[in-house]
Amino acid sequence: MTTTAAPPKPKVSADEARAVAEAAREEQWAAPSFVRDLFLGTLRMDLIHPYPLQDPAEAERAKPFLDKLHHLLATVDSDKIDREGEIPPTVVQGLKDIGAFGIKIPKEYGGLGLSQLSYMKAIELVSSVDGSVTALLSAHQSIGVPQPLKMFGSEAQKKKYFPRLATGAVSAFALTEPNVGSDPAAMETTAELTPDGNAWILNGEKLWCTNGTIAELFVVMARTPSKVVGGKEKKQITAFIVEASSPGVKVAHRCHFMGLKALYNGVITFTNVRVPKENVLWGEGKGLKLALITLNTGRLTLPISAVACGKRCLEISREWADERVQWGRKIGQHDAVAQMIGTMAANTFAMEAVAELCGALADRGNSDIRLEAAMAKLYNSEAGWRIIDDTVQVRGGRGYETADSLRARGEKPVPVERMLRDFRINLIFEGSSEIMHLFIAREAVDKHLQVAGDVVMPGKTTAQRLSGLIRSALFYGWWYPSRWIGWGFWPKYGEFGTLATHVRFVERSARRLARNVFHAMIRFGPKLELRQGVLFRLVDVGSELFAMAATCARAQRLRTDDPATGAHAVKVADVFCRQARGRVKGKFHGLWRNEDVPTYTIAQEVLRGEHQWLEKGMVEVDYGR
Ligand SMILES: Cc1cc2nc3c(=O)[nH]c(=O)nc-3n(C[C@H](O)[C@H](O)[C@H](O)COP(=O)(O)OP(=O)(O)OC[C@H]3O[C@@H](n4cnc5c(N)ncnc54)[C@H](O)[C@@H]3O)c2cc1C
């Protein structure tokens, strides 16, 4: 049984939580970022256009593996996996045999040595079949030991662990605790150095650790002794590679969920676990930064999974809407259903444009993709969820019925119900949608904070404020007026043909976005961070503009390289952009005319119990029983 305690105790102040998050940020922007510039009002199409494609030599290298994976996946029975809550050992062994646990691990250490984009192509194939298998592979190599080891491991660590990991020693990432969800500042797992300095002693409990029940190796985040910097305590979080076989490591409970029934996810306890000092990853106190940097590419698994889901939903909806006749017509000819299917096609194309762009940028290595990856995660998981929801609707009652039940009464076992259950978690883990909004907002206003932070942030000295004022006057005196000027009309971007109008819209809207970010900073000052409704709309505008730019660039590339597909792509991209423009205008409008304040007020009244009258008329349920 688990020792997990339930209700969260607020042990950490908002200031402390912010300080821990800030300390984990990558402060430098060593390479350009399309999205960062977008928020500053500059459209850098040169960073994403011509749309980067996979290097043909790399595609050739990946092909034999992808073919084997395809072949293996064709034998996977996902309904059985869902029903029994286990991935058959033959499937796991098959994946190990073809190298699927070491896709990105360099060849010299026994891995396949493939690129991020090739890894994503593999994940797309897996996700088109089974969410639990995706989670097994991705928890291992998107956030588990291989990725941080590749980025931050010492040569000795790589030599020791990569060969094991590549051949299928499953790994897991252990950050979450009962009181540590989105906010790591309250972390209670600790690591203390032994008196001889040779090892760390780990104590604590980790919750919801995917692969945790079968893992041979963990990346564990733990608090190490705080440092005092400038008279203030600075909390330290350190990452350790921990062997599951070490005395004191225990699987206390296997967790079960709404979907992903075969997730090997558990509560893992660490009691006086001795971890050799050589197993610290990167360095003492660098654990959270390591997790964040790892996630910059690690986060790209979910966006491509969402693409696979979109494609499968499109296939299911296309077949059913063309077959099912109601009220004298195929349901796909009724406008309401057609709207859903048209939108599904447009969004699937956009999601693929976003995900593959990020993968290609990651491989190219000359862009800072922290914002792009976070947006891809946010945008694709939300869009994917809407697509599945619509697919359930298109399938009607059959969308709600389980595949087994459909099969038992002689119908095609289309697993939309399972897909919906499996997909929902994507909006929660690897950074919930809310946390992704906040992360993007923080990075998006970074330039403004660098310039004007001393003016608007609390706790600054008079001297700091004065120098901040001078800096701001120098920067904004040029920057702000220039966000009003610029030609974003015909004939600019003519090479995009019929899509040029959308690219021009992105350019004009980027300037409008930058102005609005600035206006919001002036209007709300340091309180802007509390106005999440406003911040989230700004982020949503940025995400839509990024998706539009990626979509136009991809369609244009297809038109050049493959005119037949390209002509179709342009049509689909055009519909996506038309719809996205409507959403962008709505978000801009909502920035300054909204119901955020009264809604917040009602929510606080609800929390204080003032609207419990609304909850009358129910049978009382005692959840404690
Ligand atoms: C199936 C599954 C697999 C998982 N796998 C792993 C794993 O392998 N390793 C691991 O370490 N963890 C894992 N997790 C944990 C997962 O990453 C967390 O669930 C996630 O970080 C959210 O934390 P929480 O559930 O405690 O939510 P909380 O942080 O308590 O948040 C609850 C709600 O409040 C919102 N919220 C929180 N803070 C803010 C804020 N400042 N502003 C606005 N909204 C906010 C959240 O978005 C969410 O909607 C897994 C979880 C699940 C369910």
The ligand as an SDF file (V2000), in Angstrom:
LIG
                    3D

 53 58  0  0  0  0  0  0  0  0999 V2000
   -1.0700    9.3650  -16.1440 C   0  0  0  0  0  0  0  0  0  0  0  0
   -0.0490   10.2620  -15.5440 C   0  0  0  0  0  0  0  0  0  0  0  0
    1.2970   10.0800  -15.8460 C   0  0  0  0  0  0  0  0  0  0  0  0
    2.2620   10.9040  -15.2540 C   0  0  0  0  0  0  0  0  0  0  0  0
    3.5950   10.6450  -15.4780 N   0  0  0  0  0  0  0  0  0  0  0  0
    4.5270   11.3270  -14.7520 C   0  0  0  0  0  0  0  0  0  0  0  0
    5.9140   10.9570  -14.7810 C   0  0  0  0  0  0  0  0  0  0  0  0
    6.3140   10.0480  -15.5000 O   0  0  0  0  0  0  0  0  0  0  0  0
    6.7770   11.6300  -14.0010 N   0  0  0  0  0  0  0  0  0  0  0  0
    6.3780   12.6480  -13.1900 C   0  0  0  0  0  0  0  0  0  0  0  0
    7.2130   13.2190  -12.4970 O   0  0  0  0  0  0  0  0  0  0  0  0
    5.0860   13.0440  -13.1510 N   0  0  0  0  0  0  0  0  0  0  0  0
    4.1500   12.3950  -13.8950 C   0  0  0  0  0  0  0  0  0  0  0  0
    2.8290   12.7500  -13.8340 N   0  0  0  0  0  0  0  0  0  0  0  0
    2.4570   13.9360  -13.0870 C   0  0  0  0  0  0  0  0  0  0  0  0
    1.9730   15.0470  -13.9910 C   0  0  0  0  0  0  0  0  0  0  0  0
    3.0480   15.6140  -14.6620 O   0  0  0  0  0  0  0  0  0  0  0  0
    1.1980   16.0160  -13.0740 C   0  0  0  0  0  0  0  0  0  0  0  0
   -0.0840   15.4480  -12.9200 O   0  0  0  0  0  0  0  0  0  0  0  0
    1.1200   17.3840  -13.6240 C   0  0  0  0  0  0  0  0  0  0  0  0
    2.3740   17.9890  -13.5050 O   0  0  0  0  0  0  0  0  0  0  0  0
    0.0910   18.2320  -12.8910 C   0  0  0  0  0  0  0  0  0  0  0  0
    0.2860   18.1590  -11.5250 O   0  0  0  0  0  0  0  0  0  0  0  0
   -0.9470   17.8730  -10.5470 P   0  0  0  0  0  0  0  0  0  0  0  0
   -1.7260   16.7650  -11.1180 O   0  0  0  0  0  0  0  0  0  0  0  0
   -0.4680   17.7420   -9.1750 O   0  0  0  0  0  0  0  0  0  0  0  0
   -1.8320   19.1760  -10.7020 O   0  0  0  0  0  0  0  0  0  0  0  0
   -1.7090   20.5340   -9.8920 P   0  0  0  0  0  0  0  0  0  0  0  0
   -0.3670   21.1220  -10.0710 O   0  0  0  0  0  0  0  0  0  0  0  0
   -2.2170   20.3330   -8.5240 O   0  0  0  0  0  0  0  0  0  0  0  0
   -2.7460   21.4120  -10.7220 O   0  0  0  0  0  0  0  0  0  0  0  0
   -4.1690   21.1990  -10.6590 C   0  0  0  0  0  0  0  0  0  0  0  0
   -4.7980   22.1550  -11.6620 C   0  0  0  0  0  0  0  0  0  0  0  0
   -4.4240   23.5040  -11.3470 O   0  0  0  0  0  0  0  0  0  0  0  0
   -3.7680   24.1010  -12.4500 C   0  0  0  0  0  0  0  0  0  0  0  0
   -2.7110   24.9810  -11.9530 N   0  0  0  0  0  0  0  0  0  0  0  0
   -1.7020   24.6650  -11.1240 C   0  0  0  0  0  0  0  0  0  0  0  0
   -0.9220   25.7240  -10.8900 N   0  0  0  0  0  0  0  0  0  0  0  0
   -1.4610   26.7500  -11.6000 C   0  0  0  0  0  0  0  0  0  0  0  0
   -1.1230   28.1180  -11.7730 C   0  0  0  0  0  0  0  0  0  0  0  0
   -0.0410   28.6620  -11.1970 N   0  0  0  0  0  0  0  0  0  0  0  0
   -1.8980   28.8750  -12.5650 N   0  0  0  0  0  0  0  0  0  0  0  0
   -2.9810   28.3440  -13.1910 C   0  0  0  0  0  0  0  0  0  0  0  0
   -3.3560   27.0660  -13.0470 N   0  0  0  0  0  0  0  0  0  0  0  0
   -2.6020   26.2730  -12.2780 C   0  0  0  0  0  0  0  0  0  0  0  0
   -3.2170   22.9450  -13.2470 C   0  0  0  0  0  0  0  0  0  0  0  0
   -3.0140   23.2730  -14.6030 O   0  0  0  0  0  0  0  0  0  0  0  0
   -4.3240   21.9230  -13.0950 C   0  0  0  0  0  0  0  0  0  0  0  0
   -5.3670   22.2120  -13.9810 O   0  0  0  0  0  0  0  0  0  0  0  0
    1.8570   11.9560  -14.4130 C   0  0  0  0  0  0  0  0  0  0  0  0
    0.5070   12.1380  -14.1350 C   0  0  0  0  0  0  0  0  0  0  0  0
   -0.4350   11.2990  -14.6660 C   0  0  0  0  0  0  0  0  0  0  0  0
   -1.8750   11.4960  -14.2990 C   0  0  0  0  0  0  0  0  0  0  0  0
  1  2  1  0
  2  3  1  0
  2 52  2  0
  3  4  2  0
  4  5  1  0
  4 50  1  0
  5  6  2  0
  6  7  1  0
  6 13  1  0
  7  8  2  0
  7  9  1  0
  9 10  1  0
 10 11  2  0
 10 12  1  0
 12 13  2  0
 13 14  1  0
 14 15  1  0
 14 50  1  0
 15 16  1  0
 16 17  1  0
 16 18  1  0
 18 19  1  0
 18 20  1  0
 20 21  1  0
 20 22  1  0
 22 23  1  0
 23 24  1  0
 24 25  2  0
 24 26  1  0
 24 27  1  0
 27 28  1  0
 28 29  2  0
 28 30  1  0
 28 31  1  0
 31 32  1  0
 32 33  1  0
 33 34  1  0
 33 48  1  0
 34 35  1  0
 35 36  1  0
 35 46  1  0
 36 37  1  0
 36 45  1  0
 37 38  2  0
 38 39  1  0
 39 40  1  0
 39 45  2  0
 40 41  1  0
 40 42  2  0
 42 43  1  0
 43 44  2  0
 44 45  1  0
 46 47  1  0
 46 48  1  0
 48 49  1  0
 50 51  2  0
 51 52  1  0
 52 53  1  0
M  END
$$$$
